[in-house]
Amino acid sequence: MAGELPEYTAWLRNRPCAACRTRLMVEVHHATNGDTVAPGDPRPPKSTGTRRGKGQKAHDYYTIPLCFWCHANFHSMRGEFAGWDKAKRNLWQLHEVGRHRLAYEGDR
């Protein structure tokens, strides 16, 4: 999903890229292993489903800042992400989500 936390995603766009630390052309990356609801939010009834399908984004809670180049490299598994398996990519994303959520809460 997208657009649930506009203040948080605006904050992320002003942070350095989580991969290369540049501040140029930073955009928000929705973690590919993120959930469709934020922690603590009520889960919709089972009949509506919460599993992400192709093209469906994770909740804005599960986002990190990536510059344009690193974002493209992450999805194509090139550059600094070349050779990373799914487990390593998922672990890195969860770590970065947690790190940025802590920083955001500390800035508030």
Secondary structure, DSSP 8 states (H G I E B T S, - for coil): --SS-HHHHHHHHTS--TTT---TTEEEEE-TT--SS-TTS----GGG-----TT----GGGEEEEEHHHHHHHHHT-GGGTT--HHHHHHHHHHHHHHHHHHHHHH-
